[in-house]
């Protein structure tokens, strides 16, 4: 029997199989993450007119590479088949900018989706990489989670943060039954929730059921608040460990969570939030970096090939008692004049 997936899949609207994830439920505005970005989808090559809401969220890894969620590009139907849903054009806003502020917006040029992105009664390895057509800002790469760092951060109970541009208010009125309809706009500025990484066994013990397919994912339990809502998709899980800012994964998906009231499969305990660790996707990150390196090389070559103004030369030309100066890259005396030696 298929699980009922209350997926904190954090997008604008998902099929009945999954549900939007919690800018986190009752989360506070938090501008401490220097790389969280709003993402805007558009049907045309010009920025969309969406008012003051982002489509979903992202994380600026380096000057022109953004991490986000694969389900913003591809969804699964009830049989587990992939269906395209990505916008024709995608634009990235500046880090921590106010939703709807399009100044400095940069268009996405290339998209990469995790090669092991799949559905197994849960959306797994939900990760995507965007390459921008030019630098969003000057930004060196951020340190990425490794398997060793994951163990250290989890076992030390070092706090982790979710940042996103999604919903943050409870959709449900008193006595309203799940799933509840959207009633509020998404956040204008990124919001965050803080918790710790757990082992899958710890989370399963809390909720009272097992979800073996999540074995190779990061596991989070944050009670009813979950760890992300509709619009948080593609946002970031980060941590500051030993004074270093580290990117762990995108905002989690979830099973049987509350999702700001969007879920019809809430287990009453908090569900299990899970995310694919970034170290599983170094292959597409490398492809993105190679794409950027090629683009930068082509841009540098184009600059070299740009015509550089030639140094101008001045000569004196005479005709009887008349003298004229001619200034040019290749100066020649006018008819009837001779060059003064």
N, C-alpha and C positions, 0 to 999 in steps of 0.2 A: 504493500500500500504506500502510495507516495506521501511524503511528508507535506504538511501544510506549511508553506514557506512564508513567514512574515519577514521578508527580506528588507533590511534597512538598506535598500539598494539606491537610495538617495538620488532620485532624479525627479523630473517634472511629473511624469505619470508612467507607471509600469503596467504590464498586463496583469491579469488577476493572479497569475502564478506568483508574483512578487509584489512587494509594497515599498514605497519610498522609505528611506532610512531617516532617524532623528537628527540644523545648526544647533544643534542639539536642543533637546527638550529642556526648556527653562534656562538655556545657556546665556552667559553674559558676553557682551562685546569684548573682544580681546584682540588688540593690534600688536601683540608681542611676537607673532610669527612673521618674519620678514619676507616670506616667500608665498604665502597663501594668495591665490588670485581668483577673481571671478571669471567665468567662461560664458560666452554668449553664442548661441546658435543662430544662424540666419539662413533664409532660403535664397538670398541674393548675395552678391559680392560686396555689398555695402553693409556697414554695421546695422544690426536690427534696431527697431524702435520698440523696445520691450518695457519702457518706463524704468522704474527703479528696482528691477529684479534681475539677478543673474539666472542663466539657465541651469548651471551647475557650477562646480568648484574645481580648482586645480592647485598644483604646487609647482613653483618655478624652481627647477633643479639647477639650471644654469641659464646664461643670458638668453638663449632661444630654445630651450627644451623645457617642456611642461609635462608633469605626470598627472594622469587623471584616471577615470574609470572606464573599463571596456564596455560596460553596459550602456554607456552614453553613445556608443557606436553600434553595438550589436546586442540584440536581445534573444531570448530563447522562448519558443512556444511550448505548449504543454507536453509535446513529444520530445522536447529537448533539441529541436532543430533551430539553427541560428537564423535570425531575421534581422535585416539592416534597419537601423532607426536613426543613424547619425544625421546631423544637419548638413545641408549642402556646403555651408561655409561655417567656420568656427573662428571666433575672435577672443583674444585674451586681454583682460584688463590689467592694469598695474597692481602690484602687490598692495593689499590692504586698502585699495581704492573703494570708494562708495559705489554700491551697485547702481548702474545707470550712468556713471561718469565714464564717457567714452574717450576722454582725452588720453592720448598715448596708447590707444588700442592697437594691437598687432594681430594680423590674420595668421591662422595656422596654414602651413604649406604642405606638411606631410604628417600622416597618422600611422602609428604602429599599435597593433593590438596583441596582447600576450598570446603566444603560440599555444599555450596549454589552457587557455580560457575555455571553460566547459560548464555543463550542467549535470549534476548528480544529486538530484533532490535538493540542490542548493547551487547557486551560481558561484563557481570556484575560479580562482586565479583571475580575478576581475581587475585587470590593470591595463592601462594604455599610455602611450607616449606621444606627445605632439611636438612637432618641430615648427617653429615660427619662421616667417619669411625674413625677419630681421630681429636684432636684439630687442627684447622688451625693456630691459635695463642692463647695466653691466653687472654681472653676477657670477662669481666663480662657482664651480660645482659644490654641492653640499655633501657631507659625508653620508654614506648609505649604510643601512643596517647590514650586519653580517650574521651568520648563524651563531658565532661566538658572542657577539654583542647582544643578540636576542636573549641568550641564556643569562648573561650578566644583568641586563636591564630587568628581566622578569624576576630573577632570584633575589635581586637587591630591592625589589619593589620600588624601583625608580619611577616617578610619575611619568605618564605619557599623556599627550594632549591631542584632541581632535579639533581641527579648525575647518569651518565651512561657511558658505553663504546661503544656507538653506532655511527651512522653517524652524521656529523655536517655541511656538505656542501650542498648547494642547488643542487639537481640533475638536475635541468632544465637549459638548455641553453636558451639564448634569442630566443623568438618566438617558443620554444618547448612547445607542449601542454601536459597537465597532462593526465595520469600519466607518469612521466619521468623515464627512466631506470637508474639503479645504475651506477655511474661513478667513485666513490671515495671509498677508504677504510674507515673503521671505525677508530675511534680515537685510538691512542696508549695508552693514559692515560685518566682517567675519566674527563669528562667535566660537567659543571653545568649551569643551568639557574635559575634565581631567580624571584619570583613573589609573589602573595598573594592568599589566599583562598577567594573564593566568595560564596555567596549563589547561588542556582540554578536559582532563580528568577533574580538575577543580571546578570548572564551569558546569560540567555534567552533574557533579555532586550537588551543586546549588539548585539546578533546575529539575533534577530527578529523571533525566533521560539521556541517552547517548546519541552522538552524532559523529560516527567514525569518519565520515568523508571530510571532516574538518581537521584531520590529524596534522596536516602539513601547513596549517594556516596560523596566523597570530590570533590569540583568543582573548576576548575582552568581556567582562561582565560589569554592567553599570546600572543594574536594577531597571526600574521603569524608564529612566532617562535614556537608556540605550547609549549609543555612541555615534549619533549622526541622524538627520531627517530629510525629507524631500528637498532637493537642492544642494545638499551637502556632498552628493556623489562626486568623487574625484578629489575631494579635499584631502587633507593630510593627517596622518598620525606621526607626531614627532616627539622627541624627548631630548632633554639636555642632560647628558651623561658625562660625568667627569669634566664638566665645563665645556663640553662640545655639543653643538646642535646637530642632531642626527635625524634623518628621514627614515621612517620605518615602513610605511605602507599608505595606501589611500584610506579614506574614511571607510569603516567596516560596512559590510553587508550584515545581515542577521537572520537568524531563524527564530520564529515565534516571539519576536519582540513587539513592543508597543508602537514604535514608529510615530510618535506624536499623535497617536490615535488613528493612523492610516491603516493599521493591520486588522485583518479579521481572524488572525490565528494567534493572538496574544496568549501566552501561557500563564499569565498572572504573576510571573516571577521575574521576568526581565529578558527571557530568551538568551541566546548566545550570539554575541557579535563577533565577527571574524573577518580577517583581511589577509590578502596574499602578501607575504613579506617581499620587499623589493629585491632582495638578493636572488629570488627565483626568476627575475626578469632582466638580468644583466645582458642577455642576448639582444633584446630589442633596444635597450638603452645604448648598447654599443652601435647598433645599426643607426640609431638616431644621431649619435655623436659622429659617426662616419659621414652621414648625410650633411651635417653641419660643417664638418671639415672640408668636404668637397665644395660646398657653397662658398665658404670663406676663401678657398683657393681660387675659385672662379672670380669672386669679387676683387681679390687682390690682383689677379691677372688683368681684369678689366681696367683697373686703375693705372696699371703700368702701361697699358695700351692706349690710354687716353692721350690725345695730342697735347704735348707740353708746349706752351708758347715759346717760339724760337727767339733767341736774343736778337735785338734789333741793332742795326749798324747805321752809323751816320756818315755820309760823304758830302763833300762840297763840289758843286758843279758851277762852271763859269761860262758866260756868254758875253764876250766883250768885257765891259766893266760891271756886268751884273753877276752877282753870286747868289746861288740858291743852295740850301741844305736839303738833302733828301734822307729821310729816316725810314728804314725798312729792314726786313730780314734779308732781303736781297735787293739792295738799292741800285737804281739805275738812273742816269741823268736823263732829263726830258730831251726831246728832239731839239737840236741846235746847241745843246750844252755839252761841254766836255768836263770830264772828271778832273778836278784839281789834283795834281800829283803831290 
